[in-house]
Amino acid sequence: MRFRKYLGNNYSKPDAENKEPLPITTIYFLGFELEEKIPNSVIKVNRHYYDGITNQEIHVRSTFIEQLSHDSYVIQISNLQPNLANTTRRNPYLFFNKNTK
């Protein structure tokens, strides 16, 4: 819930340098395995557009739709190679974003 509030507050602030909203890419670090037992350690989730009736892929992108959804990465720490899993657990500050000027 904190992340949603952070996004809402910061995403709505006007940016003097960039008039268009920036895309959001989320990264989820899971300290557990997914129930579906997906063996991959890093899963990339891309958005694709499909016709809801024919199920055919739509190759045109909409600025409006792009602002509604986002790409994601899901990282299952328990499935990472041991050295990467340890680094990720010991250095979570690598992923904290501070708004500095």
Secondary structure, 3 states (H helix, E strand, C coil): CHHHHHHHHHHCCCCCCCCCCCCCEEEEEECCCCCCCCCCCEEEECCCEECCCCCCEECCCCHHHHHHCCEEEEEEHHHCCHHHHHHHHHCHHHHCCCCCC
